[in-house]
């Protein structure tokens, strides 16, 4: 089992789209994939057509004193090998609970230890805030993937997210690799090109040497959540995600070889 945290402390950078596109791509390659929606806004959950009122069973249940098994919360999708666990709005209340309920910081790690073996890949769609949910995801992750807009203000969020990943790496005493995925790129603008170059100059090999283009078709729910072969990789955006997935898998293989 490999655990990827799709995270950025800045909103609007394409975290949910990235989680869906990478998850779908892994599943289409035959891997058993679980997507976990950690954002109280529940965008990934809604993408699969799950209403948030009444609250569905989902991630919040994993923070109970006697949590259920992961498999009991996983929902199948139209896409073979791809399942997900829904988010609920009350996830936003977990910060208050953590003051009186010890051990919440490792709830996801513990859940994966009990039942994560059912999947080859688990992808966390993290909220855009540094709090209990993101810390849980980073503590459990084998790899952090940071989608980042190619615009100047996004570089500040990227720097903060890298600092957070370094902090979690030190606290858990094992390597936490970081890969940076440039998103929403418009090659026609000087700002986009300059920002992408600045990102690559500062972070080197941690940055993909390509970028996910700003493609409106990439936001199509049908393209990301349905099983139609025609929807597998329509348009420039999802074709770019396929190449990004190739890079991420090669990066993981290289890191594993170096650690051996």
Residue pairs with C-beta under 8 A, 6 or more apart in sequence:
1 112
1 116
1 117
1 119
1 120
1 121
1 122
2 120
2 121
2 122
2 142
2 143
2 252
3 112
3 116
3 121
3 122
3 123
3 124
3 140
3 141
3 142
3 143
4 22
4 121
4 122
4 123
4 124
4 141
4 142
4 143
4 144
4 145
4 248
5 123
5 124
5 126
5 134
5 137
5 138
5 140
5 141
5 143
5 144
5 145
6 15
6 18
6 19
6 22
6 123
6 124
6 125
6 126
6 145
6 147
7 15
7 124
7 126
7 134
7 137
7 138
7 144
7 145
7 146
7 161
7 165
8 15
8 126
8 128
8 146
8 147
8 148
8 157
8 158
8 161
9 128
9 129
9 130
9 134
9 157
9 160
9 161
9 164
10 128
10 148
10 149
10 153
10 154
10 156
10 157
10 158
10 160
10 161
11 128
12 128
12 149
13 128
13 147
13 148
13 149
13 154
13 157
13 183
13 184
14 147
14 149
14 183
14 184
14 212
15 39
15 125
15 126
15 128
15 147
16 39
16 43
16 44
16 47
16 125
17 147
17 183
17 218
17 219
17 224
18 145
18 147
18 181
18 183
18 212
18 241
19 35
19 44
19 123
19 124
19 125
20 35
20 44
20 47
20 224
20 225
21 218
21 224
21 237
21 238
21 241
22 123
22 145
22 241
22 244
22 245
22 248
23 33
23 35
23 82
23 84
23 121
23 123
24 79
24 82
24 224
24 225
25 241
25 242
25 245
26 33
26 120
26 121
26 123
26 245
27 33
27 79
27 80
27 81
27 82
28 79
28 81
28 232
30 81
31 81
31 120
31 121
32 81
32 118
32 119
32 120
32 121
33 81
33 82
33 83
33 119
33 120
33 121
33 122
33 123
34 70
34 74
34 83
34 84
34 85
34 116
34 118
34 119
34 121
34 122
34 123
35 44
35 82
35 83
35 84
35 85
35 123
35 125
36 59
36 84
36 85
36 108
36 122
36 123
36 124
36 125
37 43
37 44
37 45
37 58
37 59
37 84
37 85
37 86
37 87
37 125
38 59
38 87
38 91
38 124
38 125
38 126
38 127
38 133
38 134
38 136
38 137
39 87
39 91
39 125
39 126
39 127
39 128
39 133
40 87
40 88
40 89
40 90
40 91
40 92
40 127
41 87
41 127
42 50
42 52
42 86
42 87
42 88
42 89
43 125
44 84
44 87
44 125
45 52
45 56
45 58
45 84
45 86
45 87
46 52
47 221
47 224
47 225
48 75
48 77
48 84
48 86
48 225
49 225
50 56
50 75
50 86
52 86
52 87
52 88
52 89
55 88
55 89
55 90
56 86
56 88
57 68
57 72
57 73
57 86
58 73
58 85
58 86
58 87
58 88
59 73
59 85
59 86
59 87
59 88
59 91
60 88
60 90
60 91
60 94
61 67
61 68
61 73
62 68
62 70
62 73
62 107
62 108
62 111
63 94
63 97
63 101
63 104
63 107
65 101
67 107
67 110
67 111
69 114
69 115
70 85
70 111
70 112
70 114
70 115
70 116
70 118
71 115
71 118
73 85
73 86
74 83
74 84
74 85
74 118
75 83
75 84
75 85
75 86
76 83
77 83
77 84
77 225
78 225
78 226
78 227
79 225
79 226
79 227
80 227
83 119
91 127
91 133
94 104
94 131
94 132
94 133
95 131
95 132
97 104
98 104
98 105
98 132
103 110
104 132
104 136
105 132
105 135
105 136
105 139
106 136
106 139
106 140
107 136
108 124
108 136
108 137
108 139
108 140
109 136
109 139
109 140
112 122
112 140
116 122
124 137
124 140
124 141
126 133
126 134
126 137
127 133
127 134
130 160
130 164
134 164
135 168
138 144
138 164
138 165
138 168
138 176
139 168
139 172
141 176
142 176
142 177
143 176
143 177
143 178
143 179
143 248
143 252
144 165
144 176
144 177
144 178
144 179
145 179
145 181
145 248
146 158
146 161
146 162
146 165
146 178
146 179
146 180
146 181
147 181
147 183
147 212
148 154
148 155
148 157
148 158
148 180
148 181
148 182
148 183
148 199
149 182
149 183
149 184
150 182
150 183
150 184
150 185
150 186
150 191
150 192
150 195
150 196
150 199
150 211
151 184
151 191
151 192
151 195
152 191
152 195
154 195
155 195
155 198
155 199
158 180
158 199
158 203
162 178
162 203
165 176
165 178
168 176
169 175
169 176
175 255
175 259
177 251
177 252
177 255
178 206
179 206
179 207
179 208
179 247
179 248
179 251
180 199
180 203
180 206
180 207
180 208
181 208
181 212
181 244
182 196
182 199
182 207
182 208
182 210
182 211
182 212
183 211
183 212
184 212
184 213
184 214
185 192
185 196
185 211
185 212
185 213
185 214
186 192
186 213
186 214
187 193
187 213
196 211
199 207
200 207
200 209
208 244
208 247
209 247
210 240
210 243
210 244
210 247
211 240
212 218
212 237
212 240
212 241
212 244
213 236
213 237
213 240
214 237
215 235
215 236
215 237
215 238
215 240
217 223
217 234
217 235
217 237
217 238
218 235
218 237
218 238
218 241
220 231
220 234
222 228
222 231
223 231
223 234
223 235
223 238
224 231
224 238
232 238
233 239
233 241
233 242
